[in-house]
Amino acid sequence: MAWLQALGTYINGDPPPIDVPEYRDQRGPAPRLPAQNFSEAKPDASSQPAANPEPRKLIDFFREDCPPFPKGQEELKRIQDFINFHGWVPYNDSANQPIDQQGKARPVVVVTSGGTTVPLERRCVRFIDNFSAGNRGAASTEYFLEQGYAVIMLNRTNSCQPFERSVPQGASFLQCLAASPQDFHVEALPEAAPALRRAVLQLQETQRSNTLLKVNFENVFEYLQLLRVLGKALRPCGAKAMFYLAAAVSDFYIPWTSLVTPPAAGTFHGPLWQH
């Protein structure tokens, strides 16, 4: 343990001469280690930041890099009507606090679901898709509804919807039904009836209480702009608003100003490959 004692002395004070029997060579004890004065050490000049660093250019994504978003005001109106229905009044800047009508407003949660696309041209034919079926967002929406939340579901068009998970796996909705050839009677197949009944009852309760609002997006531009609209609209809710982000959002985008209009049909002169 002599080496451990020597190390402890070195840490707590001046370095001693190292003379550990196990490591002594024929020339005798090892020389004393030179003392290190770390307070006088000077940092490498190359690692220091520049005296006057060049300012970084800030890009206003929503002003410079996004396409026109004509449905933004329409969606904002729907969202405001929804949260007003559940007891919240429009935000008053002078009050600087959430405005809860009669103290009975519902908590509101925004659930994002599905994947975004990244357009590769303005008249979009080709795009990069972040694939997501939306099962997590749909399931989470159901759980929030059960807990009494008003849910705004920002989801990809045609992604999985709440209560659809009750349909037997691998079957479409029509495959769960049977129709009579003699009349207009349609009923659920026995094996699917319990799950379908439960899903229909949950959907009817959601419609009766108006606790679910669906807002659709396709590409990353729409997703981010709608998320911004939602953030502004939910300002009156204060701490009773929550964002649950379950969407598969692209890691990058191509600025709208950098996208080109695809060439018209018949004007491409490159080689054609048949697959």
N, C-alpha and C positions, 0 to 999 in steps of 0.2 A: 504493500500500500504506500510505499515511499513516493511513488510517482504522483499519487492522488494528493498527498500532503504537500508536495512541491507545487502542484497546480493550484491548490487552495491558497498557498502563500503568495503565489504570483498574481492571483486575482485580487487578493486583499491588500497587497502592498507592493514593494519593490521586488523585482524578479530575483530569486535566489540562484546561486550556482547549482546547476543540475548535476547531481552525482548519484544516480540511481544504480545500485550494484548490478541489477539485471542487465543494464545497457551500457556499463562501463567498458571502454575498449582498452587496448594495451597502453595507450598514451596517457592514461589517467583520467581524472574528471574532465567533463566537458567544460568549455569556457562559459563564463557568465553571459547570459543573454543581454543584449543592449536594451536599455530602457527606451520605451516609446512614449513620446509626449504627443498624444492625439489632439490636444487642444491647439497645437501649432500647425497641424496638418492643413494644407490649403486645398480646396476642391479644384478639380480639373476645370479650367476655364471653358472647355468645350461643352460641359454639362450645364453651364449656367444659362438662364433664359436671356434672350436679347434685350438690350436696354429699351429699345422702342420696337416691340413686335408689331408686325404688320396686322392691322385690324382685320378680323375675319368678316367676310360678307354674309350678312344675315338675309335669308330668303324667306319672304312671306309665302308659305306654301299655298295658302288659300287665295292669295291675290295674284301670284305670278305663275304658279305651276299647275293650276287646276283649270279644267274646262268650265264653261258656263254651267250653272246648276239651276235651271229654271224651276224645278219642283221644290227647291229649298223652302220658300215661303209657304207653299201649300202644306208641306210636311210639318213645318213649325206650327201652323194653325191647328192641325190635327193633334199634335202633341200637347199644345197649350190647352185645347179643349179637354183632352183626356185628364191632365193633372188638375184642371179646374173642377172637373166632375168629382174628383176624389178629395176635394176640400181645400185645394191650394188656390190662392188668388195671384194675379200677376204681380211680379216683384216691384216693390216701391223703393227706389234708390235712396230716398230720404230716410226710410225706416232702417235700412241696413241690417235687416234680420229676416228670417223666414216668416212668411205670413200664413198661419194655419187658421182656417175658418173654424171657430168654435172649439179648437183643440181636438178635433176628431178626424183630421186628415190621415189618409192611409200613407204608409211608407211606400216609396216608389223605387223600383229597381229596373235598370236597363240591362238586358241580357243580349250580348252579341253572339251570333251563331253563323256557321257556314264559312266558306272560303272566299277570298277576294280574287279578282283577276287583274292583271296588269296589261292594258292595251298596248299593242305594238304599232298601231296607226290610229289616226283620228276616226276614220270610218272603219270601225274595228271589225276585222275579219279574223285576224290572228291575235292571240293573246297568250299570256302565261297564267296558268290557273293554280292557285293554292287549293288543292282538293280537300274538301271536308264535307261529310254527309250532314253534319249539324246535329248528330244524336246527343252530344253533351249539352248543347245549348237548349235543345227541346226538353230534355230530361230536367235540366236545371230550372227551366221556366215552370214546369209542372210543380216542382218542389216549392218554388217561391209563391206560386198561387195558393198552394196548400197552407202556407204560413201566413196568408192574409195580405201579401203584397199586391200592389198594382204593378203589372209588368209591362214594360215596353220592350218588345222583342225586335231588335235590329238584325234581320237575318237575310241571308242570300236567297234570292228567288229560287223556288223549287227545292230548297233544302228541307230536311226533316222538320215536321211541325209538332207542337205539343199534342199529346194524346195519341198520335199515330203509332207510337211505339207499342201500343196495346194490340195492334194487328199482328197475328201470328207471323213469326219470322219466316221470310221467304215467300210470303203470299201477298198478293195485291188485295186491295179492298174488295174488288169485285169477286175475287175467288172466295171470299168469306160469306157471300150471299147466295141465296137460292130464290128463283122466281117461279111462280106458277104459270104454266102456258095458258090456262083457262081465264085468268083474271089479272089484275094489277098487283096482286099480293106478292110482296118481297119479304123474306125473312132471313135472319142470320143462320148459318149452318150451326148445328149443335156444338161442335168443337170450338167455334169462334164466338158463340153468343155471349158467354160471360165477359170476355175481354172487351168486345165491342160495346156491350151495354154499359160497362164501367166508363169507357172512353166517351161515349155519347152523353152520359149523365154529367161527366166532368166538363165537357165542352158546353153543354147547355147552362150549367151553373156559371161558367165564365162569361158567357154571353149575357146572362141575366144580370150579373153584377157589374158588367162592363169593366172587368179587371185586366183585360189583355188587349194591347194595341200592337199590331204588327206593322213594321216599317221595313221595306225591302231595299236591298242594294245589289249591284252587280259587280262593279269594279272598285279598286282601291280608292279612286277619287270620290266616288259616291259614299263609300264607307266613312272616310275621314271627314267629309263635309257634313254628313248626317250626324256623326258623333259630335261634331262641333255644335250643330243645331241643338242636339239633345242636352249638351252641357249647359248651353245658355237657357234653354227652356226649363230645366230642372233647378235653376238657381233658387227659386222661391222655397224649395223643399229643404234646403240646408242639410243638416246631418241626417235627415230622413230619406235622403236620396243615395242610391248606391249604383255603381257600375260594375257589372260582372262580365268581363271580356273573355268570351269563349270562342270567338271567331278565329279562323286561321288567316291571319293578315300577312300580306306580302312583306318581305324584308326590304324591298326596294320598289321604286317606281320610275317611269320615264317621264320627265316633265312634259306637260302638254305642249309647250312651245317647241319642244324637240321632236315631237311626233310628226310624221309626214302623212299626207293623204296617199293611200295606196294607188298604184297606177291603174288606169282603166283597163278593162279586159282587152286583150289583143295587142297591147303596146309593149309587152315584155319580149325582149329579143334574146334572152338567154337560152341555154339548152333545156329541153324538156325530157324528163325521166319518167318512164313508165314502171310502176311497181306492181 
